[in-house]
C-alpha cells in the first residue's frame, strides 16, 4: 500500500500533488484530513492530508496487457505467477506471438520495460516487485540458446587466450552470458560502453 501525508492548504492541493508525484489518477486514491490548523483571520491555514492507495498493482499490470491486446484485436491468454516479490506474466497469443515479440524482440523488450513501471507505481519502495514478461516461451528458448553460445565463446577464449568482443547483444542477453560464465575459473566477462552501443568482453583471467 502507498501512504503519504501532505501538509497543504486544501484537499484539492493534496490531490494535485499526489497525482503528479505518484502518477496515479485521483479516482484511485483515498484522501483523509488528519488535522487542520486555522490561520490568522482565516488566512494561511494548513491541513495534514493522508493519501493512500490500496489497489492491486499486479492486477493493474494484467489489465494493462489486456488493454494492449484488445486495442490490437489480439486474443491472448495471460498466465500470472506470483512468487514472493517476483511476478511472472506469461503470454500466449498463438499465431500473434511473433507479432508481439517483434523484430529483434523489440516488442517483448518494450513490454518488459513498461510493465514493471505500471505495476510498481502502486507499491511503496519497500514493496517493489520484480516483474518478468515472456511471450510464447520465447525467453526460455532464448536463454537456452544464449547459454549454449556462452559456453562456445568461453571455450574459444580459453583456447586462444585472446579477448572476445560481442556487440550484438542487449542488456538482457549480456546478463545471461555473464551469468553462464561467472563460475569459470580461467575467463572473466564485463561490459563496456554506453547504451545502445554497450558491448560485452570475454577475456582470459590475468
TORKOL-4160 file (C-alpha; in steps of 0.2 Angstrom, whole numbers, padded with zeros to 4 digits, m for minus):
206
<pt num="1" X="0000" Y="0000" Z="0000"/>
<pt num="2" X="0005" Y="0018" Z="m0004"/>
<pt num="3" X="0004" Y="0030" Z="0011"/>
<pt num="4" X="0009" Y="0048" Z="0011"/>
<pt num="5" X="0005" Y="0063" Z="0021"/>
<pt num="6" X="0005" Y="0081" Z="0014"/>
<pt num="7" X="0004" Y="0097" Z="0023"/>
<pt num="8" X="m0007" Y="0108" Z="0012"/>
<pt num="9" X="m0020" Y="0122" Z="0011"/>
<pt num="10" X="m0033" Y="0111" Z="0005"/>
<pt num="11" X="m0038" Y="0093" Z="m0001"/>
<pt num="12" X="m0038" Y="0099" Z="m0019"/>
<pt num="13" X="m0020" Y="0104" Z="m0017"/>
<pt num="14" X="m0016" Y="0087" Z="m0009"/>
<pt num="15" X="m0024" Y="0078" Z="m0024"/>
<pt num="16" X="m0014" Y="0088" Z="m0037"/>
<pt num="17" X="0002" Y="0085" Z="m0028"/>
<pt num="18" X="m0002" Y="0066" Z="m0026"/>
<pt num="19" X="m0007" Y="0064" Z="m0044"/>
<pt num="20" X="0009" Y="0072" Z="m0050"/>
<pt num="21" X="0021" Y="0063" Z="m0038"/>
<pt num="22" X="0013" Y="0046" Z="m0039"/>
<pt num="23" X="0007" Y="0045" Z="m0057"/>
<pt num="24" X="m0010" Y="0038" Z="m0051"/>
<pt num="25" X="m0027" Y="0045" Z="m0055"/>
<pt num="26" X="m0036" Y="0054" Z="m0041"/>
<pt num="27" X="m0050" Y="0042" Z="m0043"/>
<pt num="28" X="m0039" Y="0028" Z="m0037"/>
<pt num="29" X="m0033" Y="0037" Z="m0022"/>
<pt num="30" X="m0041" Y="0040" Z="m0005"/>
<pt num="31" X="m0039" Y="0056" Z="0005"/>
<pt num="32" X="m0042" Y="0059" Z="0023"/>
<pt num="33" X="m0039" Y="0075" Z="0033"/>
<pt num="34" X="m0029" Y="0071" Z="0048"/>
<pt num="35" X="m0028" Y="0088" Z="0056"/>
<pt num="36" X="m0032" Y="0106" Z="0052"/>
<pt num="37" X="m0023" Y="0122" Z="0058"/>
<pt num="38" X="m0033" Y="0138" Z="0055"/>
<pt num="39" X="m0023" Y="0153" Z="0050"/>
<pt num="40" X="m0024" Y="0171" Z="0057"/>
<pt num="41" X="m0040" Y="0179" Z="0052"/>
<pt num="42" X="m0044" Y="0163" Z="0042"/>
<pt num="43" X="m0029" Y="0165" Z="0031"/>
<pt num="44" X="m0013" Y="0154" Z="0029"/>
<pt num="45" X="m0022" Y="0139" Z="0037"/>
<pt num="46" X="m0014" Y="0122" Z="0034"/>
<pt num="47" X="m0020" Y="0104" Z="0034"/>
<pt num="48" X="m0012" Y="0087" Z="0035"/>
<pt num="49" X="m0020" Y="0076" Z="0022"/>
<pt num="50" X="m0016" Y="0057" Z="0021"/>
<pt num="51" X="m0016" Y="0050" Z="0004"/>
<pt num="52" X="m0017" Y="0031" Z="0002"/>
<pt num="53" X="m0019" Y="0018" Z="m0012"/>
<pt num="54" X="m0023" Y="0000" Z="m0009"/>
<pt num="55" X="m0025" Y="m0005" Z="m0027"/>
<pt num="56" X="m0018" Y="m0022" Z="m0033"/>
<pt num="57" X="m0004" Y="m0017" Z="m0044"/>
<pt num="58" X="m0002" Y="m0034" Z="m0051"/>
<pt num="59" X="m0019" Y="m0035" Z="m0057"/>
<pt num="60" X="m0017" Y="m0017" Z="m0064"/>
<pt num="61" X="m0002" Y="m0025" Z="m0074"/>
<pt num="62" X="m0013" Y="m0038" Z="m0081"/>
<pt num="63" X="m0027" Y="m0026" Z="m0086"/>
<pt num="64" X="m0014" Y="m0015" Z="m0095"/>
<pt num="65" X="m0009" Y="m0030" Z="m0105"/>
<pt num="66" X="m0027" Y="m0035" Z="m0109"/>
<pt num="67" X="m0030" Y="m0017" Z="m0115"/>
<pt num="68" X="m0015" Y="m0018" Z="m0127"/>
<pt num="69" X="m0021" Y="m0034" Z="m0134"/>
<pt num="70" X="m0039" Y="m0028" Z="m0136"/>
<pt num="71" X="m0033" Y="m0012" Z="m0145"/>
<pt num="72" X="m0024" Y="m0023" Z="m0157"/>
<pt num="73" X="m0038" Y="m0036" Z="m0159"/>
<pt num="74" X="m0027" Y="m0050" Z="m0152"/>
<pt num="75" X="m0035" Y="m0064" Z="m0142"/>
<pt num="76" X="m0021" Y="m0069" Z="m0129"/>
<pt num="77" X="m0020" Y="m0079" Z="m0113"/>
<pt num="78" X="m0011" Y="m0071" Z="m0099"/>
<pt num="79" X="m0004" Y="m0083" Z="m0085"/>
<pt num="80" X="0001" Y="m0074" Z="m0069"/>
<pt num="81" X="0013" Y="m0082" Z="m0057"/>
<pt num="82" X="0017" Y="m0074" Z="m0040"/>
<pt num="83" X="0032" Y="m0080" Z="m0030"/>
<pt num="84" X="0036" Y="m0069" Z="m0015"/>
<pt num="85" X="0040" Y="m0052" Z="m0023"/>
<pt num="86" X="0043" Y="m0059" Z="m0041"/>
<pt num="87" X="0028" Y="m0058" Z="m0054"/>
<pt num="88" X="0029" Y="m0068" Z="m0070"/>
<pt num="89" X="0017" Y="m0064" Z="m0084"/>
<pt num="90" X="0017" Y="m0077" Z="m0097"/>
<pt num="91" X="0008" Y="m0073" Z="m0113"/>
<pt num="92" X="0001" Y="m0085" Z="m0126"/>
<pt num="93" X="m0006" Y="m0077" Z="m0142"/>
<pt num="94" X="m0004" Y="m0092" Z="m0154"/>
<pt num="95" X="0000" Y="m0085" Z="m0172"/>
<pt num="96" X="0002" Y="m0067" Z="m0164"/>
<pt num="97" X="0016" Y="m0072" Z="m0153"/>
<pt num="98" X="0029" Y="m0067" Z="m0166"/>
<pt num="99" X="0020" Y="m0050" Z="m0169"/>
<pt num="100" X="0020" Y="m0047" Z="m0150"/>
<pt num="101" X="0038" Y="m0052" Z="m0148"/>
<pt num="102" X="0043" Y="m0041" Z="m0163"/>
<pt num="103" X="0059" Y="m0039" Z="m0174"/>
<pt num="104" X="0074" Y="m0042" Z="m0163"/>
<pt num="105" X="0062" Y="m0045" Z="m0148"/>
<pt num="106" X="0059" Y="m0026" Z="m0148"/>
<pt num="107" X="0040" Y="m0028" Z="m0144"/>
<pt num="108" X="0045" Y="m0040" Z="m0129"/>
<pt num="109" X="0058" Y="m0028" Z="m0123"/>
<pt num="110" X="0046" Y="m0014" Z="m0123"/>
<pt num="111" X="0033" Y="m0024" Z="m0113"/>
<pt num="112" X="0047" Y="m0029" Z="m0101"/>
<pt num="113" X="0052" Y="m0011" Z="m0099"/>
<pt num="114" X="0035" Y="m0003" Z="m0097"/>
<pt num="115" X="0025" Y="m0016" Z="m0086"/>
<pt num="116" X="0036" Y="m0015" Z="m0071"/>
<pt num="117" X="0033" Y="0004" Z="m0071"/>
<pt num="118" X="0014" Y="0001" Z="m0072"/>
<pt num="119" X="0014" Y="m0012" Z="m0058"/>
<pt num="120" X="0026" Y="m0004" Z="m0046"/>
<pt num="121" X="0018" Y="0013" Z="m0045"/>
<pt num="122" X="0005" Y="0005" Z="m0034"/>
<pt num="123" X="0018" Y="0000" Z="m0021"/>
<pt num="124" X="0029" Y="0008" Z="m0009"/>
<pt num="125" X="0048" Y="0007" Z="m0011"/>
<pt num="126" X="0048" Y="m0007" Z="0002"/>
<pt num="127" X="0035" Y="m0017" Z="m0008"/>
<pt num="128" X="0043" Y="m0015" Z="m0026"/>
<pt num="129" X="0040" Y="m0031" Z="m0037"/>
<pt num="130" X="0052" Y="m0040" Z="m0049"/>
<pt num="131" X="0041" Y="m0041" Z="m0065"/>
<pt num="132" X="0046" Y="m0053" Z="m0079"/>
<pt num="133" X="0037" Y="m0054" Z="m0095"/>
<pt num="134" X="0038" Y="m0069" Z="m0108"/>
<pt num="135" X="0028" Y="m0072" Z="m0124"/>
<pt num="136" X="0026" Y="m0090" Z="m0130"/>
<pt num="137" X="0041" Y="m0096" Z="m0120"/>
<pt num="138" X="0052" Y="m0085" Z="m0131"/>
<pt num="139" X="0063" Y="m0080" Z="m0116"/>
<pt num="140" X="0066" Y="m0098" Z="m0110"/>
<pt num="141" X="0071" Y="m0104" Z="m0128"/>
<pt num="142" X="0082" Y="m0088" Z="m0130"/>
<pt num="143" X="0090" Y="m0091" Z="m0113"/>
<pt num="144" X="0095" Y="m0109" Z="m0118"/>
<pt num="145" X="0102" Y="m0103" Z="m0134"/>
<pt num="146" X="0112" Y="m0089" Z="m0126"/>
<pt num="147" X="0119" Y="m0101" Z="m0113"/>
<pt num="148" X="0125" Y="m0113" Z="m0127"/>
<pt num="149" X="0133" Y="m0099" Z="m0136"/>
<pt num="150" X="0141" Y="m0093" Z="m0120"/>
<pt num="151" X="0149" Y="m0110" Z="m0117"/>
<pt num="152" X="0156" Y="m0109" Z="m0135"/>
<pt num="153" X="0163" Y="m0092" Z="m0133"/>
<pt num="154" X="0171" Y="m0097" Z="m0117"/>
<pt num="155" X="0179" Y="m0112" Z="m0125"/>
<pt num="156" X="0186" Y="m0101" Z="m0139"/>
<pt num="157" X="0193" Y="m0088" Z="m0127"/>
<pt num="158" X="0201" Y="m0101" Z="m0116"/>
<pt num="159" X="0209" Y="m0109" Z="m0131"/>
<pt num="160" X="0215" Y="m0094" Z="m0140"/>
<pt num="161" X="0220" Y="m0084" Z="m0124"/>
<pt num="162" X="0213" Y="m0069" Z="m0133"/>
<pt num="163" X="0199" Y="m0057" Z="m0128"/>
<pt num="164" X="0182" Y="m0058" Z="m0137"/>
<pt num="165" X="0171" Y="m0043" Z="m0140"/>
<pt num="166" X="0152" Y="m0046" Z="m0143"/>
<pt num="167" X="0142" Y="m0031" Z="m0148"/>
<pt num="168" X="0126" Y="m0038" Z="m0155"/>
<pt num="169" X="0118" Y="m0041" Z="m0138"/>
<pt num="170" X="0105" Y="m0031" Z="m0127"/>
<pt num="171" X="0107" Y="m0029" Z="m0108"/>
<pt num="172" X="0096" Y="m0044" Z="m0105"/>
<pt num="173" X="0106" Y="m0056" Z="m0117"/>
<pt num="174" X="0123" Y="m0049" Z="m0110"/>
<pt num="175" X="0117" Y="m0054" Z="m0092"/>
<pt num="176" X="0113" Y="m0072" Z="m0097"/>
<pt num="177" X="0130" Y="m0074" Z="m0105"/>
<pt num="178" X="0138" Y="m0065" Z="m0089"/>
<pt num="179" X="0129" Y="m0077" Z="m0078"/>
<pt num="180" X="0133" Y="m0093" Z="m0088"/>
<pt num="181" X="0152" Y="m0089" Z="m0087"/>
<pt num="182" X="0153" Y="m0082" Z="m0070"/>
<pt num="183" X="0159" Y="m0098" Z="m0062"/>
<pt num="184" X="0173" Y="m0101" Z="m0075"/>
<pt num="185" X="0190" Y="m0101" Z="m0067"/>
<pt num="186" X="0200" Y="m0095" Z="m0082"/>
<pt num="187" X="0190" Y="m0082" Z="m0090"/>
<pt num="188" X="0180" Y="m0066" Z="m0085"/>
<pt num="189" X="0167" Y="m0055" Z="m0093"/>
<pt num="190" X="0162" Y="m0037" Z="m0091"/>
<pt num="191" X="0153" Y="m0024" Z="m0101"/>
<pt num="192" X="0159" Y="m0008" Z="m0108"/>
<pt num="193" X="0152" Y="0007" Z="m0117"/>
<pt num="194" X="0136" Y="0016" Z="m0116"/>
<pt num="195" X="0119" Y="0010" Z="m0122"/>
<pt num="196" X="0113" Y="0007" Z="m0135"/>
<pt num="197" X="0131" Y="0004" Z="m0140"/>
<pt num="198" X="0136" Y="m0006" Z="m0125"/>
<pt num="199" X="0146" Y="m0022" Z="m0128"/>
<pt num="200" X="0152" Y="m0037" Z="m0119"/>
<pt num="201" X="0170" Y="m0043" Z="m0117"/>
<pt num="202" X="0175" Y="m0061" Z="m0113"/>
<pt num="203" X="0194" Y="m0062" Z="m0109"/>
<pt num="204" X="0206" Y="m0073" Z="m0100"/>
<pt num="205" X="0209" Y="m0070" Z="m0082"/>
<pt num="206" X="0226" Y="m0062" Z="m0078"/>
